[in-house]
């Protein structure tokens, strides 16, 4: 627990380990010509224009990169692209525009797209004045679909290609950079939120009861012993005993399943 909340400021090992491994996912996506990255690309092959390696297969031993790749999902959920020349970002399926993936925001138009796996560069026409979007679909639009196209163009209006390279950034980081401390907090908060969601039930009003295995109601110190009273306590325990918190779904305490 953080010192600000009355704790010792010690970090939990599992979230810290995930954050440290996640940093390598970030570094692989960001760093260009590092030797270690070139070795991994040569060994496993590339995916996504070199932002990722392909999945590591093999049942013998535990490879370091194989373990690191277990953290790629939550890492990429918190990464997005800044467009440059548009050659390494997928127009429809990568996260680059207005904090949303276009095929999720416009699924109907995505279904009509002439090419669904195109890059941003392939959807940009440099020969139209200062440049503009060249959206290609398999058929003409019905009247009721024109608003969708207008909304898509409205979303795209502030984006233009440049001569710079495409880059990736960390959505929750300062200046778009990955920091272990921020990633650690993200993992801890995600675990806590998922834990609470696991008790949510439709149409119900579930509660969580936190007790102690050695549930203490009153603590009496007598010599070298601590006397505990409570529903889970019997007899006397030594002073250095450990009290472990246990979380029970309220329904389970009522005998429900």
C-alpha positions as CSV (number, residue, x, y, z in Angstrom):
1,X,0.0,0.0,0.0
2,X,1.2,3.5,-0.8
3,X,2.6,5.6,2.1
4,X,-0.1,8.3,1.4
5,X,-2.7,5.7,2.4
6,X,-0.9,4.5,5.5
7,X,1.2,1.7,4.0
8,X,4.9,1.1,3.9
9,X,5.2,2.0,0.2
10,X,6.2,-1.5,-0.8
11,X,5.1,-2.6,-4.2
12,X,3.3,-5.9,-5.0
13,X,5.6,-8.2,-6.8
14,X,3.2,-9.6,-9.4
15,X,2.0,-6.3,-10.7
16,X,5.5,-4.9,-10.6
17,X,6.8,-7.9,-12.6
18,X,4.1,-7.4,-15.2
19,X,5.0,-3.7,-15.5
20,X,8.7,-4.5,-15.9
21,X,8.0,-7.1,-18.6
22,X,5.5,-4.7,-20.3
23,X,8.4,-2.3,-20.7
24,X,10.0,-4.7,-23.2
25,X,6.8,-4.8,-25.3
26,X,6.9,-1.0,-25.3
27,X,10.6,-0.9,-26.2
28,X,10.2,-3.4,-29.0
29,X,7.5,-1.2,-30.6
30,X,9.4,2.1,-30.1
31,X,13.0,1.3,-30.8
32,X,14.1,1.0,-34.4
33,X,17.5,-0.5,-35.1
34,X,18.6,-2.1,-31.8
35,X,20.5,-5.3,-32.3
36,X,18.3,-7.2,-29.7
37,X,15.2,-6.3,-31.7
38,X,16.7,-7.4,-35.0
39,X,17.6,-10.7,-33.5
40,X,14.0,-11.3,-32.3
41,X,12.6,-10.3,-35.6
42,X,15.0,-12.7,-37.4
43,X,14.1,-15.5,-35.0
44,X,10.3,-15.1,-34.7
45,X,9.3,-13.0,-37.7
46,X,7.4,-9.7,-37.6
47,X,3.8,-8.8,-37.2
48,X,2.1,-5.4,-37.7
49,X,4.9,-3.7,-39.8
50,X,7.5,-4.6,-37.2
51,X,5.6,-3.3,-34.1
52,X,5.4,-6.8,-32.8
53,X,6.9,-10.2,-33.3
54,X,4.8,-13.2,-34.3
55,X,3.6,-15.5,-31.6
56,X,6.3,-17.6,-30.1
57,X,5.6,-21.4,-30.5
58,X,7.4,-24.3,-29.0
59,X,6.8,-26.6,-26.0
60,X,10.3,-27.0,-24.8
61,X,11.5,-24.9,-21.9
62,X,10.3,-21.4,-21.1
63,X,11.7,-18.8,-23.4
64,X,12.3,-15.2,-22.1
65,X,10.5,-13.6,-25.0
66,X,7.7,-16.1,-24.8
67,X,7.1,-15.0,-21.2
68,X,7.3,-11.3,-22.1
69,X,4.7,-11.7,-24.9
70,X,2.2,-12.8,-22.3
71,X,1.9,-9.1,-21.3
72,X,1.3,-7.9,-24.8
73,X,-2.5,-7.7,-24.7
74,X,-2.8,-5.2,-21.8
75,X,0.2,-3.3,-23.1
76,X,-1.3,-2.8,-26.6
77,X,-4.7,-1.9,-25.1
78,X,-2.8,1.1,-23.6
79,X,-0.8,2.1,-26.7
80,X,-1.9,4.0,-29.8
81,X,-0.3,5.5,-32.9
82,X,0.6,9.0,-34.0
83,X,0.5,9.1,-37.8
84,X,3.4,10.4,-39.9
85,X,3.7,9.1,-43.4
86,X,1.0,6.4,-42.7
87,X,3.0,3.5,-44.1
88,X,3.0,1.4,-40.9
89,X,-0.6,1.9,-39.6
90,X,-3.7,0.1,-40.7
91,X,-6.5,2.6,-41.5
92,X,-9.4,0.6,-40.2
93,X,-8.0,-1.7,-37.5
94,X,-5.2,0.2,-35.7
95,X,-5.8,2.8,-32.9
96,X,-4.7,6.1,-34.3
97,X,-7.8,8.3,-34.9
98,X,-9.7,10.1,-32.1
99,X,-8.9,7.5,-29.5
100,X,-11.0,4.9,-31.3
101,X,-10.5,2.1,-33.8
102,X,-12.4,3.0,-36.9
103,X,-13.9,-0.4,-37.7
104,X,-15.4,-0.5,-34.3
105,X,-16.8,3.0,-34.5
106,X,-18.1,2.6,-38.1
107,X,-18.8,-1.1,-38.5
108,X,-21.3,-0.6,-41.3
109,X,-18.8,1.4,-43.4
110,X,-16.1,-1.1,-42.6
111,X,-18.3,-3.9,-44.0
112,X,-18.6,-1.9,-47.2
113,X,-14.9,-1.1,-47.5
114,X,-13.2,-2.1,-50.7
115,X,-10.0,-3.0,-48.9
116,X,-10.1,-3.6,-45.1
117,X,-6.5,-4.2,-44.5
118,X,-5.1,-1.0,-46.1
119,X,-2.6,1.4,-44.5
120,X,-3.4,5.0,-43.9
121,X,-1.1,6.0,-46.8
122,X,-3.2,3.9,-49.2
123,X,-6.3,5.8,-48.2
124,X,-4.6,9.2,-48.7
125,X,-4.5,11.0,-52.1
126,X,-1.6,13.4,-52.3
127,X,-2.7,14.6,-55.7
128,X,-5.9,16.3,-54.5
129,X,-4.8,19.9,-53.7
130,X,-2.9,19.7,-50.4
131,X,-3.9,16.1,-50.1
132,X,-7.1,14.4,-48.9
133,X,-8.8,11.2,-48.0
134,X,-9.6,8.7,-50.8
135,X,-12.2,6.5,-49.2
136,X,-13.1,3.4,-51.3
137,X,-16.2,1.3,-51.0
138,X,-17.7,-1.6,-52.9
139,X,-20.9,0.3,-53.9
140,X,-22.6,3.6,-53.9
141,X,-24.3,4.8,-50.8
142,X,-27.9,4.8,-50.0
143,X,-29.4,8.1,-48.7
144,X,-29.6,6.8,-45.1
145,X,-25.8,5.9,-45.2
146,X,-24.6,9.4,-46.1
147,X,-24.7,10.6,-42.5
148,X,-22.3,7.8,-41.6
149,X,-19.9,8.9,-44.3
150,X,-20.2,12.5,-43.2
151,X,-19.4,11.5,-39.6
152,X,-16.3,9.5,-40.7
153,X,-15.0,12.5,-42.7
154,X,-15.7,14.7,-39.7
155,X,-13.5,12.4,-37.5
156,X,-10.8,12.4,-40.2
157,X,-10.7,16.2,-40.8
158,X,-7.9,17.0,-38.4
159,X,-5.5,14.3,-39.6
160,X,-2.9,14.8,-42.4
161,X,0.1,12.8,-43.5
162,X,3.6,14.1,-43.0
163,X,7.1,13.1,-44.1
164,X,7.8,11.8,-40.6
165,X,7.7,8.1,-39.6
166,X,4.7,6.7,-37.8
167,X,5.3,6.3,-34.0
168,X,3.6,4.6,-31.1
169,X,2.8,6.3,-27.8
170,X,1.6,5.2,-24.3
171,X,-1.9,6.6,-23.7
172,X,-1.6,7.1,-20.0
173,X,2.0,8.3,-19.8
174,X,3.6,11.7,-19.6
175,X,4.5,12.9,-23.1
176,X,3.3,9.5,-24.4
177,X,6.2,7.6,-22.8
178,X,6.0,4.3,-20.9
179,X,6.9,4.6,-17.2
180,X,7.1,1.5,-15.0
181,X,5.5,3.3,-12.0
182,X,2.5,4.4,-14.1
183,X,2.2,0.9,-15.7
184,X,2.4,-0.6,-12.2
185,X,-0.5,1.5,-11.0
186,X,-2.5,0.7,-14.1
187,X,-2.1,-3.1,-13.5
188,X,-3.0,-2.8,-9.8
189,X,-6.1,-0.8,-10.6
190,X,-7.1,-3.1,-13.4
191,X,-6.8,-6.1,-11.1
192,X,-8.9,-4.4,-8.4
193,X,-11.6,-3.4,-10.8
194,X,-11.8,-6.9,-12.3
195,X,-12.0,-8.3,-8.9
196,X,-15.0,-6.2,-7.9
197,X,-16.7,-6.9,-11.3
198,X,-16.5,-10.6,-10.6
199,X,-19.0,-10.1,-7.8
200,X,-21.5,-8.2,-9.9
201,X,-24.7,-10.0,-10.7
202,X,-27.5,-9.1,-13.0
203,X,-30.6,-8.1,-11.0
204,X,-28.8,-8.6,-7.7
205,X,-27.4,-6.5,-5.0
206,X,-24.3,-8.5,-4.0
207,X,-22.1,-7.3,-1.2
208,X,-18.6,-8.2,-0.2
209,X,-17.8,-9.0,3.4
210,X,-14.1,-8.8,4.5
211,X,-13.3,-10.6,7.7
212,X,-10.2,-12.2,9.2
213,X,-9.5,-15.9,9.6
214,X,-8.5,-15.0,13.1
215,X,-11.4,-12.6,13.4
216,X,-10.6,-10.3,16.2
217,X,-13.3,-8.7,18.2
218,X,-11.3,-7.9,21.3
219,X,-7.6,-8.4,21.8
220,X,-6.2,-8.9,25.2
221,X,-2.5,-9.1,25.9
222,X,-1.6,-11.4,28.7
223,X,2.1,-11.9,29.2
224,X,3.5,-13.4,26.0
225,X,0.2,-14.3,24.6
226,X,-2.6,-12.5,22.6
227,X,-6.1,-13.6,23.4
228,X,-8.5,-13.2,20.5
229,X,-12.3,-13.4,20.6
230,X,-14.5,-13.9,17.6
231,X,-16.4,-16.5,15.6
232,X,-13.2,-17.9,14.1
233,X,-11.0,-17.7,17.2
234,X,-10.4,-20.5,19.7
235,X,-7.8,-20.5,22.4
236,X,-4.7,-18.4,22.6
237,X,-2.2,-17.4,19.9
238,X,1.4,-16.1,20.1
239,X,2.0,-12.4,19.7
240,X,3.7,-12.8,16.3
241,X,0.8,-14.6,14.8
242,X,-0.4,-13.5,11.4
243,X,-4.0,-12.3,10.7
244,X,-5.0,-13.0,7.1
245,X,-7.9,-11.1,5.5
246,X,-10.5,-13.2,3.7
247,X,-13.0,-11.9,1.3
248,X,-16.4,-13.6,1.1
249,X,-19.2,-12.9,-1.4
250,X,-22.2,-12.0,0.8
251,X,-24.4,-14.6,-0.9
252,X,-22.0,-17.4,0.1
253,X,-22.4,-16.4,3.7
254,X,-26.2,-16.7,3.3
255,X,-25.8,-20.2,1.9
256,X,-26.6,-19.2,-1.7
257,X,-24.7,-20.3,-4.8
